[in-house]
Amino acid sequence: MPDLRKDPVVGRWVIISTERSLRPTSFEPAPAPKSPNFCPFCPGHEDQTPHEVYARRADGSADSRGWEVRVVPNKFPALQIEGSLDRKGEGLYDKMNGVGAHEVVIETPDHRAELADLPAEHVAQVLIAYRERMVDLHRDRRFRYVLIFKNHGAQAGATLEHSHTQLIATPIIPRILQEELDGSRRYYELKERCVFCDIVAQETAENNGRRVVSTSERFVALEPFAPRFPFETWILPRRHDAAYQIVEDEAEIMDLAHMLKDVLMRLNRALDRPPYNFVIHTSPVSDGDLEYYHWHIEIMPKLTRVAGFEIGSGFYINPTPPEDAAPFLRGITLEG
């Protein structure tokens, strides 16, 4: 059973996951991509993964070919679904059992296709899979947060080439998310407005827009004012919604699919298909539709390394101003 341990100085929680040390790639350089014949995520290899928990498949069968999107438990989970939290102390230290859910969203049966390569209609099915798994995991009262994240490319942490996203449900709110919640709540208490709504309004104003990458009826993609990484791009809904999983309107899902595909294609063409991470930040399980928080997607190309200064100080060094990155991405031609 993994442990969740709390640092007594800064309050940071760490997952001690002994199960993941059993992975064949542990503590080794990222392996070269394997042939699709050996990929456990490819059609025909459904028996090489744990039993699926969600799938888009025309015939309604399970763990068989014919799927468009498939979700399975991670074979080497950071947290385990079975058991109780069993919170306890060891002197001044706090810990609990590493209970949670760790799942993999296999985005396409095509081994060589990236998320950016898929038709927008298929990207929408991936986004729906995210939502459905979040809704289902929210029913488990042990969990306080569900994080959707994607590691694309070995340098971004992916250990399998086949395009996929991961989902981890945790019994605590991640520190970075808690800092966002606290900061946005302070802003709301001072101004009685959502800071993310104000960002969208200011960045899309007619006489501004210099950090905007792309816009649609329901979403805006922009370079944040203080990005940690070169070409870090956020996608925010124009309408105030605190939780991703409440996005049920089909037109809104399709609009988001087009926007996500648009941004990923721009990054691919501008930066020669870079490795990247993206995360969906949404309100915690029990908090519902907060007035002061606004769900969003953060996309971070892996163009620079986080090294000693960043680790030791918490500062990030970004050589590319967002005012330069945005017009560069806006100018990318996606046709042809």
C-alpha positions in Angstrom: 0.0 0.0 0.0 1.4 3.4 -0.9 1.8 6.1 1.8 0.8 9.8 1.7 3.2 11.7 3.9 3.0 15.4 4.9 6.1 17.6 5.1 5.9 19.2 8.6 7.6 22.4 7.5 5.8 23.5 4.3 2.7 21.2 4.5 3.5 19.5 1.2 2.1 16.0 0.8 4.3 13.4 -1.0 3.2 10.0 -2.4 5.6 7.2 -1.4 4.5 4.6 -4.0 6.5 1.4 -3.8 4.4 -0.2 -6.5 5.7 2.2 -9.1 9.3 1.2 -8.3 8.4 -2.1 -9.9 7.9 -0.6 -13.3 10.5 -1.8 -15.9 11.5 1.8 -16.6 12.1 2.9 -13.0 15.3 4.9 -12.6 16.3 4.4 -16.2 16.5 6.8 -19.2 13.2 6.9 -21.2 13.2 3.9 -23.5 13.1 4.2 -27.3 9.5 3.9 -28.6 8.5 0.3 -29.2 6.8 -1.1 -32.2 3.0 -1.0 -32.1 3.1 -4.8 -32.1 4.2 -4.6 -28.5 2.0 -1.7 -27.3 -0.5 -2.7 -24.6 -2.8 0.2 -25.6 -3.3 -0.9 -29.2 -6.4 -2.8 -30.5 -6.1 -6.5 -30.1 -4.0 -6.1 -26.9 -6.9 -5.4 -24.6 -6.0 -8.4 -22.4 -2.7 -6.7 -21.6 -4.4 -3.9 -19.6 -6.6 -4.1 -16.5 -10.3 -4.4 -17.2 -11.7 -1.1 -18.7 -13.8 1.2 -16.6 -15.1 3.2 -19.6 -15.1 2.9 -23.3 -16.7 4.3 -26.5 -17.5 1.3 -28.6 -20.4 0.8 -31.0 -21.4 -2.7 -30.1 -21.4 -2.2 -26.3 -19.0 -5.0 -25.6 -16.1 -4.7 -23.1 -12.3 -5.3 -23.3 -12.5 -6.1 -27.0 -11.7 -4.4 -30.3 -13.8 -1.7 -31.9 -13.3 1.1 -29.3 -12.7 4.7 -30.1 -11.7 5.8 -26.6 -10.9 3.5 -23.7 -10.2 4.0 -20.0 -8.4 1.5 -17.8 -6.8 1.5 -14.3 -3.1 2.2 -14.4 -1.2 -1.1 -14.2 1.4 0.6 -11.9 -0.8 3.0 -9.9 0.6 5.8 -7.8 -2.3 5.3 -5.4 -4.5 2.2 -4.8 -8.3 2.1 -5.0 -8.8 -0.4 -2.2 -8.6 0.4 1.5 -9.3 3.1 4.0 -7.3 6.3 4.6 -6.3 5.3 8.2 -4.9 8.8 9.0 -2.3 8.6 11.7 0.7 10.4 13.3 4.2 9.3 13.9 5.4 11.8 16.4 5.3 15.1 14.7 4.7 13.5 11.2 1.3 13.0 9.6 0.6 10.2 7.2 -2.2 8.1 5.7 -2.7 5.2 3.4 -2.1 5.9 -0.3 -5.7 5.4 -1.3 -6.9 6.9 -4.6 -7.6 6.1 -8.2 -5.1 6.1 -11.0 -6.5 5.6 -14.5 -5.3 5.9 -18.1 -7.5 7.4 -20.9 -6.3 5.8 -24.2 -7.3 8.5 -26.6 -7.3 6.6 -29.9 -6.8 3.1 -31.3 -4.3 4.6 -33.8 -0.8 4.1 -32.3 0.8 6.8 -34.3 -1.8 9.6 -33.9 -1.3 12.4 -31.5 -4.2 14.2 -29.8 -3.6 17.2 -32.1 -3.9 14.9 -35.2 -7.4 13.6 -34.3 -10.6 15.1 -35.8 -12.3 17.5 -33.4 -15.2 15.1 -33.1 -12.8 12.5 -31.7 -11.1 15.0 -29.4 -14.6 15.7 -28.0 -15.1 12.0 -27.2 -11.8 12.2 -25.2 -13.0 15.2 -23.3 -16.3 13.4 -22.6 -14.3 10.5 -21.2 -12.5 12.8 -18.9 -15.9 14.2 -17.6 -17.5 10.8 -17.2 -14.7 9.4 -15.2 -14.5 12.5 -13.0 -18.3 12.3 -12.3 -18.0 8.7 -11.4 -15.0 9.2 -9.1 -16.7 12.1 -7.4 -19.2 9.5 -5.9 -16.4 8.1 -3.8 -16.4 10.0 -0.5 -12.8 9.2 0.2 -11.6 11.5 -2.7 -11.3 15.3 -2.5 -9.7 16.0 -5.9 -9.5 14.5 -9.4 -6.6 15.6 -11.6 -6.5 15.1 -15.3 -3.1 15.4 -16.8 -1.3 14.5 -20.0 2.4 13.7 -20.5 3.3 13.8 -24.2 6.8 12.7 -25.2 9.5 11.1 -23.1 10.9 14.4 -22.0 7.5 15.2 -20.6 7.3 12.0 -18.6 5.5 9.7 -21.0 6.7 6.1 -20.8 4.5 4.8 -23.6 4.4 6.3 -27.0 0.7 5.6 -27.7 -1.3 8.8 -27.0 -3.0 8.8 -23.6 -4.0 10.9 -20.7 -3.9 10.0 -17.0 -6.3 10.7 -14.2 -5.5 10.5 -10.4 -8.1 10.9 -7.7 -6.6 11.9 -4.3 -7.9 12.1 -0.7 -6.3 15.6 -0.4 -6.4 18.8 -2.5 -3.0 19.2 -4.3 -0.9 22.1 -3.0 -0.8 24.0 -6.3 -4.5 23.8 -6.7 -5.0 24.9 -3.1 -2.8 28.0 -3.8 -4.9 28.8 -6.8 -8.1 28.5 -4.7 -6.7 30.6 -1.9 -5.5 33.3 -4.2 -8.7 33.5 -6.2 -10.7 33.6 -3.0 -8.7 36.5 -1.7 -9.2 38.4 -5.0 -13.0 37.7 -4.8 -13.2 38.9 -1.2 -11.5 42.1 -2.2 -13.3 42.9 -5.5 -16.3 40.6 -5.5 -15.3 39.3 -8.9 -13.6 36.1 -10.2 -10.0 36.8 -11.1 -10.1 34.4 -14.0 -13.2 36.1 -15.4 -11.3 39.4 -15.1 -8.3 37.9 -16.9 -10.5 36.8 -19.8 -12.2 40.2 -20.0 -8.9 42.1 -19.9 -7.0 39.9 -22.3 -9.9 39.9 -24.9 -10.6 43.6 -24.7 -10.7 45.2 -28.1 -7.7 47.4 -27.5 -5.6 44.6 -25.9 -5.5 41.0 -27.0 -1.7 41.0 -27.3 -1.4 37.8 -25.2 -4.4 36.0 -26.9 -3.6 33.0 -29.1 -7.1 32.0 -30.3 -10.7 32.7 -29.4 -14.1 31.1 -30.0 -17.6 31.7 -28.9 -17.1 29.9 -25.6 -13.4 29.8 -25.0 -10.2 31.8 -25.1 -6.6 30.5 -25.4 -3.9 32.9 -24.1 -0.4 33.2 -22.8 -0.6 34.0 -19.1 0.9 37.3 -17.9 3.5 35.4 -15.7 4.2 32.1 -17.5 6.5 29.6 -15.9 7.6 28.1 -19.2 8.1 29.4 -22.8 4.8 29.2 -24.8 2.8 28.1 -21.7 -0.8 28.4 -22.9 -4.1 28.4 -20.9 -7.5 27.6 -22.3 -10.3 29.3 -20.2 -14.1 29.2 -20.6 -15.6 32.7 -21.2 -18.5 31.8 -19.0 -17.9 31.4 -15.3 -17.8 27.7 -14.4 -15.8 26.4 -11.4 -15.9 22.7 -12.3 -15.0 21.0 -15.6 -17.3 18.0 -15.0 -20.4 20.2 -15.2 -19.7 21.0 -18.8 -22.5 18.9 -20.4 -23.7 20.9 -23.4 -22.6 19.2 -26.6 -21.9 22.4 -28.4 -19.6 23.5 -25.5 -17.7 20.2 -25.6 -17.3 20.6 -29.4 -16.1 24.2 -29.0 -13.5 23.1 -26.4 -12.4 20.2 -28.7 -11.8 22.6 -31.5 -9.9 25.0 -29.2 -7.7 22.3 -27.7 -6.9 20.9 -31.1 -6.2 24.4 -32.4 -3.7 25.2 -29.7 -1.9 21.8 -29.9 -1.6 22.2 -33.7 -0.2 25.7 -33.3 2.4 24.5 -30.8 3.3 21.5 -33.0 3.8 23.7 -36.1 5.6 26.5 -34.2 7.9 24.3 -32.1 8.3 21.2 -34.3 6.0 18.9 -32.2 7.5 19.5 -28.8 7.0 17.3 -25.8 4.4 18.9 -23.5 2.3 18.5 -20.4 -1.2 19.7 -19.8 -3.4 19.7 -16.8 -7.1 20.5 -16.1 -7.5 22.6 -13.0 -11.0 22.4 -11.6 -12.7 22.9 -8.3 -12.4 20.2 -5.6 -14.9 17.4 -5.4 -17.0 18.8 -2.5 -16.9 22.5 -3.4 -19.4 22.6 -6.2 -19.7 25.7 -8.3 -17.5 28.2 -6.5 -18.1 31.9 -7.3 -14.4 32.7 -7.1 -12.8 29.8 -9.0 -12.8 29.1 -12.8 -11.7 25.8 -14.3 -9.1 25.9 -17.0 -6.5 23.9 -19.0 -2.8 24.7 -18.7 -0.6 23.5 -21.5 3.2 23.6 -20.9 5.7 22.7 -23.7 8.9 21.1 -22.4 11.4 23.5 -23.9 13.5 24.4 -20.9 14.7 22.4 -17.9 13.7 22.9 -14.3 17.0 22.9 -12.4 18.6 23.8 -9.1 17.6 27.4 -9.0 13.9 26.6 -9.7 13.9 23.7 -7.2 15.6 25.7 -4.5 13.8 29.0 -4.9 10.4 28.3 -6.4 11.2 30.9 -9.1 11.0 30.0 -12.8 13.2 31.5 -15.4 11.3 31.9 -18.7 13.3 33.3 -21.7 10.2 34.0 -23.8 7.8 36.8 -22.9 4.2 36.0 -23.4 3.8 39.2 -25.5 6.2 37.5 -28.0 4.8 34.0 -27.8 1.2 34.9 -28.4 1.6 36.7 -31.8 4.0 34.0 -32.9 1.4 31.3 -32.2 -1.4 33.5 -33.7 0.6 33.8 -36.9 0.8 30.1 -37.5 -1.1 29.0 -40.5 -3.1 25.8 -39.8 -4.5 25.2 -43.2 -2.8 22.9 -45.7 
